[in-house]
Amino acid sequence: MIAKQVRCLDDGKIRMELRVLGLDALTNPQAELFRRPNKAKETTNCLGIIKPPMALKADDSSPFVTGALSLRLIVGKDGRPKGIEVVRHGDKSSEQLALSSVRQWMFKPATCDGQPIEVQITVDLQSSLF
């Protein structure tokens, strides 16, 4: 089996993303080419039934400046958001308020065959939520 996509994360933030477009056979590949770097964590694709995460606590009573923005985050196995980053900008004050709010959210984690897994999601916040 060959991975079609590889993402390298650092503290939940994507640092590098690779996509395999084609393969050429090597006659004598070196084992070093296939060693996992130190501190790297290998994950596998779920081949079973995947259930996405569900927000359990996703509200905030603090006033937001109107606008729209998108956040990318990882929902951990414990249901806590991490690696939160802004992917579509509103104004800076809205971004900071949204980031502060989303850090407090809780999720029922995604599962693969009933086992909790980490997943990356995108959250779109519209002015009607502010």
Secondary structure, DSSP 8 states (H G I E B T S, - for coil): ---SEEEEEETTEEEEEEE-------SS--GGGG---TT--------S-EE--EEEE----S---S--EEEEEEE-TTS-EEEEEEEE---HHHHHHHHHHHTT-EEE-EEETTEEE-EEEEEEE-GGG-
